């Protein structure tokens, strides 16, 4: 298996941390931007994209600050996806910080994918 490299991306979002948290921590919220469909069985999330499925266990959650998933599917097993929310009370600005993994050869594609998905997330606040 090719080694995976960790990367971090930060996206500004014009919304309250509580609202962002709902969109990163619930099946309904994640299905609005992260995957085509999301189901939850206990703390196990199942993500569906165009016929493929990946599974992850919610291993840590702190409202309204962060969620951490551990992938349980064969390819990503043991890797952590972390989504942290920062908020600057004075300016009212929030940001979502994504920490994920990708193969070196897929790094550019994976980062572009995240940028596309976060565009979908941000549209939840512009409508």
C-alpha positions as CSV (number, residue, x, y, z in Angstrom):
1,X,0.0,0.0,0.0
2,X,1.2,3.5,-0.9
3,X,1.9,5.7,2.2
4,X,-0.6,8.4,2.8
5,X,0.5,12.0,3.7
6,X,-1.5,14.2,6.1
7,X,-2.5,17.7,5.0
8,X,-4.6,20.5,6.5
9,X,-6.8,23.0,4.7
10,X,-8.6,26.0,6.2
11,X,-11.9,27.4,4.7
12,X,-13.6,30.6,6.0
13,X,-17.3,30.2,6.5
14,X,-19.8,32.9,7.3
15,X,-21.9,31.1,9.9
16,X,-22.0,30.4,13.6
17,X,-19.9,27.6,15.0
18,X,-23.1,25.9,16.2
19,X,-24.6,25.8,12.7
20,X,-21.3,24.6,11.2
21,X,-21.0,21.9,13.8
22,X,-24.5,20.6,12.9
23,X,-23.3,20.3,9.3
24,X,-20.2,18.3,10.2
25,X,-21.5,16.1,12.9
26,X,-24.9,14.7,11.8
27,X,-25.9,12.4,8.9
28,X,-28.4,15.0,7.6
29,X,-25.8,17.8,7.7
30,X,-23.0,15.8,6.1
31,X,-25.4,14.6,3.3
32,X,-25.9,18.3,2.4
33,X,-22.3,18.8,1.4
34,X,-19.9,15.9,2.1
35,X,-21.4,12.9,0.5
36,X,-24.4,12.0,-1.7
37,X,-25.9,10.0,1.2
38,X,-24.9,9.4,4.8
39,X,-26.4,6.9,7.3
40,X,-25.5,6.4,10.9
41,X,-25.6,3.2,12.9
42,X,-24.6,4.0,16.5
43,X,-21.4,6.0,16.1
44,X,-20.6,4.4,12.7
45,X,-21.1,6.7,9.7
46,X,-21.6,5.3,6.2
47,X,-20.8,7.7,3.4
48,X,-22.0,7.0,-0.2
49,X,-20.6,8.6,-3.3
50,X,-21.7,7.6,-6.8
51,X,-22.0,3.9,-6.0
52,X,-19.0,3.7,-3.6
53,X,-19.2,3.5,0.2
54,X,-16.7,4.4,2.9
55,X,-17.3,3.9,6.6
56,X,-15.9,5.7,9.6
57,X,-16.4,5.7,13.3
58,X,-17.0,9.0,15.1
59,X,-14.3,8.8,17.8
60,X,-14.4,12.3,19.2
61,X,-16.8,15.2,19.1
62,X,-16.9,18.5,21.0
63,X,-19.7,20.9,20.2
64,X,-19.3,23.4,18.6
65,X,-15.6,22.9,18.1
66,X,-14.6,19.7,16.3
67,X,-15.4,16.2,15.1
68,X,-12.9,13.4,14.5
69,X,-13.7,10.3,12.4
70,X,-11.5,7.1,12.1
71,X,-12.0,5.4,8.8
72,X,-12.9,1.8,9.0
73,X,-13.0,0.7,5.3
74,X,-10.1,-1.4,4.0
75,X,-8.2,1.3,2.1
76,X,-8.3,4.1,4.8
77,X,-8.5,1.9,7.9
78,X,-7.0,3.7,10.9
79,X,-6.7,7.1,9.3
80,X,-8.2,10.0,11.0
81,X,-10.4,12.8,9.4
82,X,-10.6,15.8,11.6
83,X,-12.8,18.8,11.2
84,X,-12.2,21.7,13.5
85,X,-14.1,25.0,13.8
86,X,-12.4,28.2,14.8
87,X,-14.3,31.4,15.6
88,X,-13.0,34.9,16.1
89,X,-15.6,36.6,18.4
90,X,-14.4,40.1,17.7
91,X,-14.8,39.8,13.9
92,X,-17.5,37.2,14.0
93,X,-15.5,35.1,11.4
94,X,-15.5,31.3,11.5
95,X,-13.3,28.8,9.7
96,X,-13.4,25.1,9.1
97,X,-10.0,23.4,9.3
98,X,-9.9,20.0,7.6
99,X,-7.1,17.5,8.4
100,X,-7.1,14.5,6.1
101,X,-4.7,12.1,4.3
102,X,-3.9,11.4,0.6
103,X,-1.3,9.6,-1.5
104,X,1.4,12.0,-2.8
105,X,0.1,11.3,-6.4
106,X,-3.5,12.2,-5.4
107,X,-2.7,15.2,-3.2
108,X,-3.7,17.8,-5.7
109,X,-6.9,16.0,-6.6
110,X,-7.9,15.4,-3.0
111,X,-7.3,19.0,-2.1
112,X,-9.4,20.2,-5.1
113,X,-12.1,17.7,-4.0
114,X,-12.2,19.2,-0.5
115,X,-12.4,22.7,-2.1
116,X,-15.4,21.6,-4.1
117,X,-17.1,20.0,-1.2
118,X,-16.5,23.1,1.0
119,X,-18.1,25.2,-1.8
120,X,-21.2,23.0,-1.4
121,X,-21.1,23.5,2.4
122,X,-20.8,27.3,2.0
123,X,-23.8,27.4,-0.3
124,X,-25.9,26.2,2.7
125,X,-25.4,29.7,4.2
126,X,-25.9,31.7,1.0
127,X,-29.5,30.5,0.2
